[in-house]
Amino acid sequence: MILAFTQLIQASPSPDTTKTKFDRAIHGRPFDLDEMLGTPVKSALPNLVNGVPRWVLEDEIRGDAVYYGIGKSTKSIDEADNDARLRFSQFVEVSVKSIATQQIEENKDRLVENYSYESLVSTNMKLRSVKISERYMTSDSIYHSLIKYGKSEYHKLVTDEIKISLETDIRKQELAHQATEALHADSLRHKLTMDSLALGRKQAVIDSLDHILKMEESRIRQEQERIDLIKSRFAAFLKLKPRFLMIDVPSASTPRTWIHSSGRWDPNTGHMRQVKLGTSLWLFTAEAGIWGVESLANQADLSIKLEVLPPSGDIYPVQLALGYIKYVTATEGGYFDLRKPGDYGSLSPLQTAEWRDSPIQGTSFFAVGTVGVPTINSHINIYLDNRMVSLGSIWYPFPRNMGDAISIINQIDYIKDESYQNRFGDPLQWQIGLRLIAISDRFATMVSYEDHEAWMLNFEFQY
């Protein structure tokens, strides 16, 4: 045929080159070699448009010969990959089920009557062995990922796996049928029948265990996919570490600097409420705090804390710390002015005795735990010692864009020790604050409503 076609071309008259336009009356209908040979005409669209892959610009793959999934992310390439896998899985889901149904229909004569698509041991082939085909990052820092497979290649992969599963199930049915037939065999073959039945039972146990293992593998894979999806979705929050201080109780976290200090000031009255100084080394934190009323110091505490469980857990990070605290309430003779730091180390013997011999003092072990809850962008904190129980939360409204630069703290205290209740004698106390971190691990400020009566301005420094 090719030889005849060649002769036909050679025998064709030469076109008149003096004409500038195609003349159908002279030359007849123009032919296309690809059309005559039955070769499909391929699209001439370029793969790149101004250096950018066409699939990135159009968010699709043109043509009916491929399955594809295109993922995008503004945060990471891993998130774009996960998005591409999810979209690819949705794309092929109907086709996979259609292939499985067709194979069951073709083998229905060899299967039991109630055998269905759900009876297959393992048909979830949507993402098995699937790999990322291409990746690209646009100039606006958006990550793009592409998964692309030819339909025929993917259909063959899925079909082969389904056929193997069907053949396995058919074989199991045949063994079960043989075992049943063996029970009705002649008495002369009774021993052989019993041996075959025992072998069939052992095989059934092996098959059952194999099925259980496959189901467990599938469950573990699905759980891991769920975890990966949550980690990808809440990646910004999971990078945050809770601050070491709530409103006025510690969290389980350890400061990332050697020295930290803070002070509380009432802007309405100009009085100091508290001064605190602390130091941290590895997982240990030691702090000394002085509290006052109208700038006159009347309470003090000294504590040491060990973070026994650093953040643990992929989705819900948990921290735990244990510590020891000594606290004292002085009588009026021991008061000194919080606004005069020079007086802290030069108390008179009488003032020193008031603090040392105060009848209102004690010691206590304490425990504090913190857990991150990514679905609400919050860290939940609980603190417990002999004086009080405190439950609080730190909520980050903008974790993706601002991290922990802005946070809102809620704290509810149940205070058993009357010496540490507010002046109204409330055992149950709610406090709220807005923290702004100006310089990470250096300076932060917080506006908080405390003791059911006063707004405080808290300054926190780290060195």
C-alpha positions in Angstrom: 0.0 0.0 0.0 2.9 2.4 0.8 4.5 1.6 -2.6 1.3 2.4 -4.4 0.8 5.5 -2.4 4.3 6.6 -3.3 3.6 6.0 -7.0 0.4 8.0 -6.7 2.4 10.9 -5.3 5.0 10.7 -8.1 2.3 10.5 -10.8 0.5 13.6 -9.5 0.9 16.7 -11.7 3.2 19.5 -10.4 1.3 22.4 -9.1 1.3 25.7 -10.9 3.7 27.9 -9.0 2.5 31.0 -10.7 -0.6 31.1 -8.6 -0.4 32.6 -5.2 -3.5 30.9 -3.8 -4.7 27.3 -3.6 -7.0 26.5 -6.5 -9.4 23.6 -5.7 -10.5 23.4 -9.4 -7.0 22.5 -10.5 -5.6 20.5 -7.6 -8.7 19.0 -6.0 -9.2 18.5 -2.3 -6.0 19.0 -0.2 -5.0 15.8 1.7 -3.4 15.3 5.1 -0.9 12.4 5.4 -1.7 11.8 9.1 -5.5 11.8 8.2 -5.0 9.2 5.4 -2.9 6.9 7.6 -5.3 7.2 10.6 -2.8 9.0 12.9 -4.5 11.3 15.3 -3.6 15.0 15.0 -1.6 16.1 18.0 -2.2 19.5 19.6 0.5 22.0 18.7 0.0 24.0 21.9 3.4 24.6 23.6 4.1 23.1 27.1 5.5 26.4 28.3 3.9 29.8 28.1 6.5 32.5 28.8 8.5 29.9 30.7 5.5 28.8 32.9 4.1 25.3 32.4 0.7 25.4 30.7 -0.9 23.2 33.4 0.1 25.8 36.0 -1.7 28.6 34.1 -4.8 26.7 33.1 -5.1 24.5 36.2 -5.9 21.5 34.0 -4.5 19.0 31.5 -6.1 19.1 28.1 -7.0 15.8 26.5 -8.9 12.7 27.5 -6.0 10.3 27.6 -4.7 11.1 31.0 -5.7 11.2 34.7 -4.3 14.1 36.6 -4.4 16.0 39.9 -3.1 19.5 40.3 -2.4 20.8 43.8 -1.6 24.3 45.0 -0.4 25.8 48.3 0.8 29.1 49.5 2.7 27.6 52.4 4.8 24.5 51.4 5.5 22.1 48.5 4.4 19.2 50.8 1.0 20.8 51.2 0.8 21.2 47.4 1.7 17.5 47.0 -1.0 16.4 49.4 -3.5 18.6 47.5 -2.5 17.0 44.2 -2.9 13.5 45.6 -6.3 14.3 47.0 -7.5 15.7 43.6 -6.0 12.8 41.7 -7.8 10.3 44.1 -11.1 12.1 43.4 -10.5 12.0 39.7 -9.9 8.3 39.4 -12.4 7.1 42.1 -15.2 6.4 39.7 -12.9 4.7 37.1 -11.5 2.4 39.7 -14.9 1.3 41.0 -16.1 0.8 37.3 -13.1 -1.4 36.5 -13.7 -3.5 39.7 -17.4 -3.8 38.9 -16.6 -4.9 35.3 -14.2 -7.6 36.5 -16.7 -8.9 39.0 -19.3 -9.1 36.2 -16.9 -11.0 33.9 -16.1 -13.5 36.7 -19.6 -13.8 38.2 -20.0 -17.4 37.0 -17.0 -18.3 39.2 -18.1 -16.3 42.3 -20.8 -16.8 44.9 -24.1 -15.0 44.2 -23.8 -12.3 46.9 -20.2 -11.4 45.9 -20.0 -7.6 45.4 -17.5 -4.7 45.0 -17.2 -4.5 48.8 -16.2 -8.2 49.0 -12.8 -7.5 47.4 -10.0 -7.8 49.9 -8.0 -4.8 48.5 -9.2 -2.6 45.7 -8.1 0.8 47.0 -5.5 1.4 44.3 -6.2 5.2 43.9 -2.9 6.4 45.3 -0.7 3.2 45.5 2.6 3.7 43.7 1.5 7.2 42.5 4.3 9.7 42.4 4.5 13.5 41.8 5.1 14.1 38.1 6.1 17.8 38.2 6.5 20.7 40.6 6.6 24.4 40.0 6.7 27.6 42.1 5.3 30.7 40.5 6.7 34.2 41.0 4.1 35.0 43.7 5.4 32.1 45.8 2.6 29.7 45.2 3.6 26.0 45.0 2.1 23.9 42.3 2.3 20.0 42.1 1.1 17.8 39.3 0.3 14.0 39.2 -0.3 12.7 35.7 -0.8 9.2 34.4 -1.9 7.9 31.1 -5.3 6.3 31.4 -4.3 3.0 29.7 -1.3 2.7 32.1 -3.3 3.4 35.2 -6.2 1.2 34.0 -3.8 -1.7 33.5 -2.2 -1.2 37.0 -5.6 -1.2 38.7 -7.0 -4.1 36.6 -4.0 -6.4 37.4 -4.4 -5.8 41.1 -8.2 -6.4 41.0 -7.6 -9.6 39.0 -5.2 -10.9 41.6 -7.7 -10.2 44.4 -10.5 -11.9 42.5 -8.4 -15.0 41.7 -7.5 -15.2 45.4 -11.1 -15.1 46.4 -12.1 -17.6 43.8 -9.5 -19.9 45.0 -10.8 -19.5 48.6 -14.3 -20.4 47.4 -13.0 -23.4 45.5 -11.2 -24.6 48.6 -14.3 -24.1 50.7 -16.4 -26.1 48.1 -13.8 -28.9 48.1 -13.9 -29.1 51.9 -17.7 -29.3 51.8 -17.7 -32.0 49.2 -15.1 -33.9 51.1 -17.5 -34.2 54.1 -19.8 -36.2 51.8 -17.2 -38.5 50.3 -17.2 -42.2 50.5 -16.4 -43.8 53.9 -13.4 -45.5 52.4 -11.8 -42.1 51.9 -12.8 -40.8 55.3 -9.2 -40.4 56.5 -8.2 -38.6 53.4 -11.2 -36.4 53.6 -10.5 -35.4 57.2 -6.9 -34.6 56.3 -8.0 -32.4 53.4 -10.5 -30.7 55.7 -7.9 -30.0 58.3 -5.6 -28.6 55.6 -8.5 -26.5 54.3 -9.1 -25.1 57.8 -5.5 -24.2 58.3 -5.5 -22.4 54.9 -8.7 -20.6 55.9 -7.1 -19.4 59.1 -4.1 -18.2 57.1 -6.3 -16.4 54.7 -8.3 -14.9 57.5 -5.2 -13.6 59.2 -3.9 -12.3 55.9 -7.2 -10.5 55.4 -7.0 -9.0 58.9 -3.5 -7.9 58.3 -4.5 -6.2 55.0 -7.4 -4.5 56.7 -5.2 -3.2 59.5 -2.6 -2.0 57.0 -5.4 -0.1 55.2 -6.6 1.4 58.5 -3.1 2.5 59.5 -2.6 4.0 56.1 -5.8 6.0 56.3 -5.0 7.2 59.8 -1.6 8.3 58.6 -3.2 10.2 55.7 -5.6 11.9 58.2 -2.7 12.9 60.4 -0.7 14.2 57.4 -3.7 16.2 56.3 -4.2 17.8 59.7 -0.5 18.5 60.0 -0.5 20.1 56.6 -3.6 22.2 57.3 -2.5 23.4 60.7 1.2 23.6 60.1 1.5 27.2 61.1 -0.1 26.6 64.6 1.9 23.4 65.2 5.1 25.4 64.9 4.2 27.7 67.8 5.5 27.1 71.3 3.3 28.3 74.2 4.7 31.2 76.1 6.0 30.4 79.6 3.5 32.7 81.4 -0.3 32.9 81.3 -1.8 35.9 83.2 -0.1 35.3 86.5 0.6 31.5 86.6 3.2 29.6 84.6 2.7 27.3 81.7 4.6 24.0 81.1 6.9 25.7 78.6 10.5 26.8 79.4 11.8 30.3 78.2 14.2 30.1 75.4 16.5 32.7 77.0 18.7 32.7 80.1 17.1 35.7 81.9 13.6 37.0 81.9 11.8 39.7 84.0 8.4 41.3 84.1 6.5 44.0 85.9 2.8 44.9 86.3 1.7 48.5 86.5 -1.8 50.0 87.0 -2.0 52.9 84.6 -5.1 54.3 86.4 -3.4 54.8 89.7 0.3 54.6 88.8 1.0 51.9 91.3 3.1 48.8 90.7 1.4 45.5 91.2 4.2 42.9 90.7 7.9 42.6 89.9 9.3 39.2 88.8 12.8 38.0 87.8 13.7 34.6 86.5 16.4 32.5 84.9 16.3 29.4 82.7 18.9 26.8 81.9 18.0 23.8 79.7 14.7 22.5 81.1 15.0 24.3 84.5 13.4 27.6 85.4 13.8 29.5 88.6 11.7 32.6 89.4 11.3 35.1 92.3 8.2 37.4 92.4 7.1 40.2 94.7 3.4 41.3 94.8 2.0 44.5 96.3 -1.0 46.6 96.9 -0.7 50.3 96.0 3.0 49.7 95.3 3.6 48.4 98.8 5.1 44.9 98.7 3.1 42.4 100.9 3.6 39.0 99.2 6.5 37.1 97.7 7.2 33.7 96.2 10.2 31.7 95.0 9.8 28.8 92.7 11.8 26.3 90.6 10.3 24.3 87.7 11.5 21.4 85.6 9.9 20.6 82.2 9.7 16.8 82.5 7.9 16.3 79.2 9.0 18.5 76.3 6.4 19.0 73.5 5.3 15.5 72.4 2.7 14.5 69.8 2.3 15.2 66.1 -1.3 16.6 66.2 -1.9 17.5 69.9 1.5 18.5 71.4 1.6 17.9 75.1 4.0 19.4 77.7 4.3 18.7 81.4 6.3 20.4 84.1 6.7 19.8 87.9 8.0 22.3 90.4 8.3 23.5 94.0 7.2 26.9 95.3 7.7 28.8 98.6 5.3 31.7 99.3 4.9 34.2 102.1 2.6 37.1 103.1 4.1 39.8 105.2 2.4 42.0 107.8 2.3 45.8 107.6 5.6 46.3 109.3 7.5 44.5 106.5 6.0 46.5 103.6 8.4 48.3 101.2 7.9 50.4 98.0 8.0 48.4 94.8 8.8 51.5 92.9 12.2 51.8 94.6 14.3 48.8 93.5 17.1 50.0 95.7 15.0 49.1 98.8 14.7 45.5 97.8 18.1 44.5 99.2 18.4 47.0 102.0 15.4 46.2 104.3 15.8 47.0 107.9 16.2 44.2 110.5 12.6 44.8 111.5 11.3 44.5 108.0 13.4 41.4 107.4 12.1 39.7 110.6 8.5 40.5 109.5 9.0 38.6 106.2 11.1 35.8 107.8 8.8 35.1 110.7 5.4 35.8 109.0 2.7 33.3 110.2 1.2 33.3 106.7 3.7 31.4 104.6 4.0 27.9 103.2 5.5 25.6 100.5 4.0 23.4 97.9 4.8 21.2 95.0 3.0 22.2 91.8 2.2 20.6 88.4 1.4 22.3 85.2 0.4 20.8 81.8 -0.1 22.4 78.4 -1.7 20.8 75.3 -2.1 22.3 71.8 -5.4 22.0 70.1 -4.8 22.9 66.4 -8.5 22.9 65.4 -9.1 26.0 67.6 -5.6 27.4 67.3 -5.2 27.4 71.1 -2.9 26.1 73.9 -4.9 24.8 76.9 -3.1 25.1 80.3 -3.8 23.7 83.8 -1.9 24.6 86.9 -2.3 23.0 90.4 -0.7 23.7 93.8 -1.9 23.8 97.5 -3.3 27.3 97.1 -5.2 27.2 93.8 -6.3 25.4 90.7 -6.0 27.4 87.4 -7.4 26.6 84.0 -6.4 28.8 81.0 -6.0 29.1 77.3 -3.9 31.0 74.8 -5.7 31.7 71.5 -3.8 32.8 68.4 -6.2 34.6 66.0 -3.7 34.8 63.1 -1.2 31.9 63.3 -0.5 31.8 59.6 0.3 35.4 59.1 1.5 36.6 62.5 2.4 33.5 64.4 2.2 34.2 68.2 2.7 38.0 67.8 -0.9 38.5 68.9 -2.7 36.2 71.4 -5.6 36.4 73.8 -5.3 34.7 77.2 -8.2 33.5 79.4 -7.6 32.3 82.9 -10.1 30.9 85.5 -8.8 30.4 89.0 -10.2 28.6 92.0 -8.3 29.9 95.0 -8.7 28.0 98.3 -6.2 30.1 100.3 -8.0 33.2 101.5 -4.7 35.1 101.7 -4.4 35.0 97.9 -8.0 35.8 97.0 -8.9 39.3 95.8 -10.1 42.0 98.2 -13.7 40.9 97.6 -12.9 37.4 98.9 -13.9 35.7 95.6 -12.7 32.1 95.5 -13.5 31.9 91.8 -11.8 34.5 89.7 -11.7 35.1 85.9 -8.9 37.1 84.2 -8.3 38.0 80.6 -5.5 39.5 78.7 -4.2 40.6 75.3 -0.5 39.9 74.7 1.5 41.6 71.9 5.0 40.3 71.2 7.0 43.2 69.8 10.3 41.3 69.5 10.3 37.5 69.7 12.1 36.2 72.8 13.0 39.8 73.8 10.1 42.0 74.6 6.3 41.6 75.0 3.5 43.5 76.6 0.1 42.5 77.9 -3.0 44.4 78.9 -5.0 42.3 81.4 -8.1 42.6 83.6 -7.2 41.1 87.0 -8.8 40.6 90.4 -12.2 41.6 89.1 -11.4 45.3 89.4 -8.3 46.6 87.7 -6.7 46.7 84.2 -3.0 46.1 84.4 -0.2 46.8 81.9 2.4 44.0 82.0 5.9 44.3 80.5 8.0 41.2 79.8 11.7 41.3 79.0 14.0 38.4 78.0 17.8 38.4 77.6 
